């Protein structure tokens, strides 16, 4: 587990800045998670009541304006993330953390299943101190469940979010390369099939 303070001086590298974006509605909040390939992670969060918007992209790296091909080289240190806009009155942040822990294996370093590389690492990227505290508490609770397997999830301030290419957005809902659309309806429990 890692936790770091936000740095206000990053040698003029915007990739290292805190995410400057704000939710469309001032009553909403952002959350950002890395849990493997962002397609399945995004669809999981799209189905959560109180999630207003999801978008996939790249964060936590050191190269401004990365693209998918560059991130896949492993040279930028970016994570494939889902940025979630949610209504905390309908969906408390702790609910999102529960979904995050249930969606992936937080004990595998830089991989989820067959997807291997630093861009697939497990991470919770917080937007405020309350999110940071809840993230740490949820990690401790999950670690006590897992006993002998060590969690490798990093917990860090959310850095600048770089939206992924449009074809990655809501990829599984749109049908992916096979045209087999998957439901993003709130409360849907259909199995999520990940495919390129």
N, C-alpha and C positions, 0 to 999 in steps of 0.2 A: 504494500500500500504506500502511495506517495501523496504528499500534500505540499503545496508550495504557495508562497505569497505572490500576489499579483505584482508585477513590476511595471512602474510607470515609465521607466527609461529603458527602451529596447533598441538603442543605437539606430533609431529611425527605421526599424524594420516593422512594417505594419502587421506582418504575420504574427508577431509576438505580442501585439496589443490585446487588451481585453476586447471582447466582442462589443462593438459600439452600437449595434442594432438594438431597437426596442420593439416590443410587441405592438401590433396595430391598435390594440385596446389597452389603455393604461391600467385596467383592472386585471389584465392577464400577465403571465410570467413566461419566460423562456426556460427550457431545460435542454441539456445536450448530453447525449450518451453515445459511447462507442461500444459495440457488442458484436463485432464481426461484420460480415457483409451488410451494408446498410439497407439493402432491398427488403429482406425479411424483418429486420428490426423496425424499419419504417412502417410496414404493414401492421405489425403488432401494435404499435402505438396509435396508428390511425383508428384502430378499433376501440380505443379506450374512450369511454364517456368523459367529456370535459376537455378532451384534446381538440383544439380548435383548428390547428394547422400543423402539418409536418413538412419538413424539407430535408433532403440529404445533402451532405457536403463534406468538406475537409476542414479540420481544425487541429490545433496543437503543434503544427509544423513550423518550420523556419523559412519557408519559401512563399512569398506573396503570390496570389492568384494561381494556385496550382490547378492542374487538370488531372483527370483520372489516369491517363498514361504516365504522367510524371510521378504521381503518388505511388503507382504500382512499381516504380523502379526501386522503391525503398530508400531513396536518398533525401527525402524531404521531412521525414518524421511525422507526417500528417496521419491522422486517424480518420477512417470513414465514420462519420457521425450522423446522427439524426438530431436535428434541432426541432424542438417541439414547442409550440405556443399552446398554453393551456390556461383554463379558468380555475384558479385554486379554490373557488367556492364550490365547484362541481367535482373537481379532481385534485385533492391535496397532493403535494409533491411526493409524499410518502407512498401514494398509490403508484406513481410513476416508477419509484424505486423498486417496488414489489414486482412490477412488470419487467423491469430491467433485469433483476436477479433471476427471474423465472425464464427469461428468454435465452440465456446463453450460459456457457460454462466459464465462470470467472476464475478458474484455477489453471487455465491453459495460457501460457505466455505467448503473446503475438500470434494467436491462432484461434480459429473456431472451426472445428471439423476439418474439412479439406482446405480451407482458406488459411494460408500461412503468410505471415509478414507483419511488420509493425503496424501497418494500417488497419489490421484486424484486432488490435489489442482492446482490452476491456478498460473502459474509463467512464467516470462520472465527472462532468465538467460543469461546475456550479456558477451561478450568476450572483449569488449573495451569500452572506455568512450563514443564514438560516438553512439554505440548501446544503452548504458545506457540512454543517453540524448534522443534519438529518442523513446525509450521505455516509458520514463516518459512523454514525450510530447503526445504520442499516448494514454497513459492512461488518461491523462487530457482531451483529445478530446473525448474519449469514455465515460468518466464520465459525461461530459456535455450533451452528447446524452441521457444518461440513467436517468438523473435528480435525482429522488428520490431513486433509487436503488444504494447502495454503492458497488463499485468494491473492491474485496478482493485479486486481483492479486498481488503477490509479485514480486518485481524487484530486483534481486540480481546478483552478479558476478557468472559466470558459474563455478561450482566446478567440480572436477574429474568426468568424465563420465564412468560409468560401463555398458558396452554393455550387453543387455539382452540376454537370451538364444536364440539360433539360431531359434527355432520354432516361436519366437515372431517377427522375422525380416520379414518385408513385408508380414505380416500375412494375411491381407485381400486380397492383390494382389494374394497370393498363394491359396486362397480359404477357409482359416479357417478350422474349424472342419467339415463343411458340404461340402467342396470341391467346393464351388460356388465362382469362381474367380471374382474379381472386377478389373476394369481397372485402371491402374496407368498412362495411357497415358497423356502426357502434354495437358492441356486445357480441359480434360474430365470433364463433369458436371453431370455425372450419380450420383444419390443419393448414399450415402455411407451407407451400412448396416453393423452395428456392431453386431457381434455374437462371442461366444466363440468356 
